[in-house]
Amino acid sequence: MQENVMSFVNISPLFIAIIIGFVVSFNENTSVKVPAIVVIISTIISFLFPIFNLKSWVTYPVIISESAMFVLATMLLSQKMKKWLAWILGVAIGFAWAIGLFILLGVTFNI
């Protein structure tokens, strides 16, 4: 039972970030600068955590960065194509961004 609760706690930030990403991408008044700034700040934080020996916390800023990248890609792509296609490509870009960030963090800090 304890293991099931801990696994849900570990993946719950991903679900929260995805919901926030969808809500923000629906909002037409959101500037492109907001998700871009969130991507930059959360990426910097994810590189600072291993420096301060907080390697177990790296997942959370990467999840935030992935969701912000999804929103940023969706906002940029929805100007040129249909919204549903922009969402699909945004999810793929956000996923690729997270995998690339985890690989870079793993290689850099031997996580």
C-alpha positions as semicolon CSV with decimal commas, in nm:
position;residue;x (nm);y (nm);z (nm)
1;M;0,000;0,000;0,000
2;Q;0,279;0,240;0,095
3;E;0,455;0,172;-0,236
4;N;0,142;0,259;-0,436
5;V;0,104;0,589;-0,254
6;M;0,468;0,680;-0,314
7;S;0,447;0,596;-0,685
8;F;0,143;0,822;-0,717
9;V;0,324;1,102;-0,531
10;N;0,616;1,064;-0,773
11;I;0,400;1,096;-1,086
12;S;0,143;1,346;-0,959
13;P;0,354;1,654;-1,057
14;L;0,348;1,528;-1,416
15;F;-0,032;1,517;-1,419
16;I;-0,058;1,858;-1,254
17;A;0,187;2,006;-1,503
18;I;0,001;1,853;-1,798
19;I;-0,331;1,996;-1,675
20;I;-0,175;2,339;-1,624
21;G;-0,018;2,312;-1,970
22;F;-0,352;2,240;-2,134
23;V;-0,525;2,522;-1,946
24;V;-0,255;2,773;-2,041
25;S;-0,252;2,659;-2,405
26;F;-0,630;2,718;-2,423
27;N;-0,585;3,075;-2,301
28;E;-0,540;3,300;-2,602
29;N;-0,416;3,595;-2,395
30;T;-0,102;3,421;-2,269
31;S;0,216;3,565;-2,410
32;V;0,481;3,343;-2,566
33;K;0,732;3,497;-2,325
34;V;0,574;3,333;-2,020
35;P;0,637;2,967;-2,117
36;A;0,977;3,061;-2,262
37;I;1,083;3,215;-1,931
38;V;0,948;2,913;-1,740
39;V;1,147;2,677;-1,967
40;I;1,467;2,874;-1,909
41;I;1,425;2,907;-1,532
42;S;1,324;2,544;-1,476
43;T;1,612;2,421;-1,692
44;I;1,857;2,629;-1,490
45;I;1,707;2,497;-1,166
46;S;1,735;2,138;-1,290
47;F;2,107;2,195;-1,346
48;L;2,151;2,360;-1,005
49;F;1,992;2,078;-0,804
50;P;2,270;1,823;-0,870
51;I;2,531;2,086;-0,787
52;F;2,376;2,124;-0,441
53;N;2,347;1,743;-0,406
54;L;1,969;1,739;-0,459
55;K;1,973;1,481;-0,738
56;S;1,648;1,320;-0,625
57;W;1,462;1,648;-0,686
58;V;1,576;1,693;-1,047
59;T;1,263;1,528;-1,185
60;Y;1,033;1,810;-1,075
61;P;1,196;2,103;-1,258
62;V;1,235;1,881;-1,565
63;I;0,861;1,807;-1,556
64;I;0,787;2,178;-1,530
65;S;1,027;2,247;-1,816
66;E;0,865;1,974;-2,027
67;S;0,517;2,116;-1,971
68;A;0,629;2,470;-2,045
69;M;0,800;2,347;-2,363
70;F;0,473;2,179;-2,461
71;V;0,285;2,506;-2,411
72;L;0,550;2,707;-2,595
73;A;0,559;2,468;-2,891
74;T;0,180;2,451;-2,906
75;M;0,148;2,829;-2,899
76;L;0,407;2,874;-3,172
77;L;0,277;2,594;-3,393
78;S;-0,092;2,684;-3,356
79;Q;-0,023;3,007;-3,544
80;K;0,069;2,806;-3,855
81;M;-0,150;2,495;-3,830
82;K;-0,463;2,352;-3,674
83;K;-0,479;2,352;-3,295
84;W;-0,516;1,973;-3,255
85;L;-0,211;1,908;-3,474
86;A;-0,015;2,171;-3,283
87;W;-0,104;1,994;-2,955
88;I;0,013;1,657;-3,085
89;L;0,340;1,806;-3,207
90;G;0,371;2,007;-2,885
91;V;0,342;1,692;-2,675
92;A;0,606;1,521;-2,891
93;I;0,839;1,822;-2,866
94;G;0,789;1,845;-2,488
95;F;0,858;1,474;-2,447
96;A;1,171;1,495;-2,663
97;W;1,282;1,801;-2,464
98;A;1,247;1,613;-2,133
99;I;1,432;1,307;-2,262
100;G;1,712;1,527;-2,399
101;L;1,732;1,720;-2,073
102;F;1,748;1,400;-1,868
103;I;2,021;1,264;-2,095
104;L;2,220;1,587;-2,066
105;L;2,179;1,592;-1,688
106;G;2,272;1,225;-1,663
107;V;2,586;1,268;-1,870
108;T;2,688;1,590;-1,696
109;F;2,627;1,486;-1,336
110;N;2,636;1,105;-1,363
111;I;2,283;1,068;-1,231
